[in-house]
Amino acid sequence: MGNFKGHALPGSFFLIAGLWWAGKFCLCYATRRNRHAGLLASRAMQRRLEIVEGSVMLSFSMIGMMAEQFVADGPQLRLYDYAEQHWDRLMNWQHATMYLFFGLAGATSLAVHTTGAAPLALDRLLLAIAFFTEGFLFFYHLHGRDMLDVHVHQLLLYAIFGGSLTTFLEWDLKDHNNMMFITMCYCWHFAFALLTVAVVYCTVCWVVHSRSKRARPMEMGLLKASEREQESEDEL
């Protein structure tokens, strides 16, 4: 858990989820502004997107929980080491707990959008609880760590993947100047996230505009055909 692989796995999941959410909400906004969006703006398409999101979230969560438990140095579902008389690998258990709540959010989303047996907003409530649980776990994830390591995890309380770039670098853990540098890296990361969302938005708008331009000639053809049928009826 306490190595690059243990942090790269959840970081990759959150990056993928962030890009997905950026694209999905940009698509929703762009299609609502464009009345020629056709299938992209339909409720069926939006429902499919929600189902895909719930499935991916549940899959990522299951993969994360299995990885935290069954890696070579994982707890193997053992919470307490009775031989040594202490808790067993609580960091892995904390990460598994974080994945558990995102898995519950994914399962709830699938229940909402495939069965109709749950209130429509319940999936968003569970997702909010999952993010709150992640921050709550990280708040108590800092015991016995070096000062710089504590600072990185505190940044995670403000943004899910705020410290992901810092995992690629090694620092002097007792140098106060590194505190300034790592905070600056966090701000750069935030700026890059804004740029990424802007690129996603422009791409989605371009796709919607292109599809609507192709849909207009077809609509005009159907309209002309219906007008010709009306004229022939009038002649009769």
N, C-alpha and C positions, 0 to 999 in steps of 0.2 A: 504493500500500500504506500509506504513512505518513499517512493522512488518516482522516476519520470513516467513509467508506464501507468502507475496507479493514479496519477493526476492527468495524464494525457487522455485516458479513456473517458472520464466524465467531461473533461474540457471539450473533447471532440463532439460528444453528444450535445452539449449545450450550444456549441457553435452551429451545428447542423440545425438544431431547433430554432436558433435565432434567425438564421437565414430563411428557414421555412416560414416563420411567422412574418418576417419582413415581406417576403414574396406574396403570402396569402392575403395579408391586409392591404397591400398595394393593389393586388388584383381586385379585391372587393371594392376598393375606392374607385379604381379606374373604370370598372364595369358599371358602377352605379351612375357615373357621369356620362357614360356613353350608351345611348338607347339602342345602338346597333350591335351591341356586344354579343347578342344571341345566346348561344349555349353557355358561354362563360359567365353570364349573369344569372343563369337559372338557379332555382332553389336546389334542383337535383345535383348540379355541379358543386354548389357550396356544401351540400350534405356529403358528397363523396370526399371532398377535401377534409371535412371534419373526421370522417371515418378513417381516412388514410393517416391523419395526424394522430388519432387515438391509437391506431394499430402500431405505428412506429414508436410512439411514446411507451406503450406497453412492452414492445419488443426490446427497446433500449434498456428499459428498467430491469427486465428479466436478465438480459445479458450482463448488466452491471452488477446485479445481486449475485449471480453465479460467479462472476469474475472475482468479486470481493471475498467470497466464501471459499472458492475451490482453487485459487492459485496455489503455487507451491508453498508459500509461507502464510496462507490464509487460515482462518480458524476452523474450517471444515464443519460449520454449523455448531461448533462447541463454544458456548458463551463463557464457561467457567472451567478453569484448569484445577481439578480437584487434587492432582498430584502436587502442584506447586502452590496451591491455595491462593489463587488470584484470578482476576478476570482475564480472559484470553483475547488479545488483539482487538481492543475496543475501537481503534480507528477504523478497522475494516467493518465492524458492526455499525459504526456511525454512518459510513458511506452507504452500506447496505440499507440502512433505515431511510436515508435520503432517497435512494432509488425506489424503495417500497412506496413512498408517498407519491412519487411521480407515476409509478405503476398504477396506483389506485386512481389517479387523475386520468390516465389513459383508459383504464377499464370503464370508468364512469362516463367518459366521452363516448366510448363505443355503445354503452347501454343507452345513453341519451339519443344518439343519432341512428341507431339500428333497431331499437325495440319500442321507443316512445314510452317506456315504463317509468321514466324518471323526468323530473322537471327540467326544462330547457337550460336553465342557468346553473344547474348543479355541477356540470363539468367545469365551468369557470370557477365556481367556489372551491372545488377540490384542487384545481390548479393553483389558486391563490394560497390554499393551505399548504400545498407542496412547497411553494417558494418560501412561505413563512417558516416551515419546518427546516428547510435547508439553511436559512439564515440563523435560526435558533440553534441548530446543531453546530454550525461553525462558530457561533458565539462561545460555545463551551468546548471548542476543538483546539484550544490554544495552550493547554496546560503543559508546562515544562519545555516550551519551545523557545528558540532564540528570538531576539527582538525583531529581526527582519522577517522571520517566518510568521510571527504574530501580526505584523503589519500587513503582510500579503493576505492573510486570512480575514483581516478586518476589512480590506478592500472588497472582498467577496460578499460582505454584508450589503454593499451598495450596488454592486453589479455582479451578476452570476459568473461571468467569465472575465472579470477585471484583471485577474492576475495570471491569465493563461500564457501571455507572452513571456512572463518572467521565469517560467519553468525551463526555458531553453538556455538560461544563463546561470552562472555560478557567481556568488558574491561573498565578500568578507562579511560574515554575519554580525560582526561587532563594530563595523564602520558606520558612523552616523551619516556620512555623506551618501551612503547607499540608500538610506531612507528617502532622501530627496530624489535620487535617481529613479527608484522604483515607483515613487508617486508620479514622477514625470512620465514614466513608461505607461502607467495606468491612464493618464490623460491622453497620451498618444493613441492608446488602444481605443479609448472612447471616441476620439476623432476619426479613427479608421472605421469604427462601427457606424458612425454617422455617414461617412462616405460610402460604405457598403450598402446601407439602406437606400441612399440616393441612387446608386447604380441599379439596385434591384427595382426601385420605383420607375426609373426611366425605361428599363427593359420591359417591365410589365405593361406600362402605358403604350410603348411601341407595339408590343404584340397585340394588345386590345385594339389599337387603332388600325393595325394591318388587317386583322380579322374583320373589323367593322367595314373597312373599305371593300373587302371581297364580298361581304354580305349584302351591300347596297345594290349592286347590279342584279343580284338574284331577286331581291325584293321588288326592284323596279320591273323586272321581267314578269314576275307573278302579278303585279299590279296591272301591267298592260294587258296581260292575258285575261284577267277578270274584267277589264274595261271592254275588251273585244267581245267577250261573252255577253256582257250587258247590252252592247250595241246590237248584236244579232238578235237578242230577245226582244229589243225595242222594235226592230224591223218586222219581226213576226207579229 
